[in-house]
Amino acid sequence: GQTGLQENVAGLLCYVLGWLTGIIFLIIDKRPSVKFHAAQSIVVFGGIQILQIILSVFTSGWLFGGFGFWNLWWITSLLWFVLGLLTFILWILLMIKAYQGERFRVPVAANIADGLAGK
């Protein structure tokens, strides 16, 4: 099955909505390059979302759980900013590289993506 899209456009679209479009394209497009981008999108942005959830739990605990770590608020704020900025930069980079027809490999995530894509 293919989407009827050019391979580079399908690769770019794998990243547009993060892991969600990754799942969609992993299911509907069987071209190896598209499957790789879809799987890498799932691994990278799914992993980032898990990090965000963990950071949210810690932030909530520090601020509202009575841990008394009000002084750590600025650290979690900085972590949120850095994570958000790096995520945005990576998101743009992955879409550009996919559109250019490149298989840009995110360290660690790409190896997991290879397995998920069925390599």
PyMOL commands that set and color helices and strands:
alter all, ss='L'
color gray80, all
select helices_A, chain A and resi 7-16+19-28+32-64+70-99+109-116
alter helices_A, ss='H'
color red, helices_A
deselect
rebuild
show_as cartoon
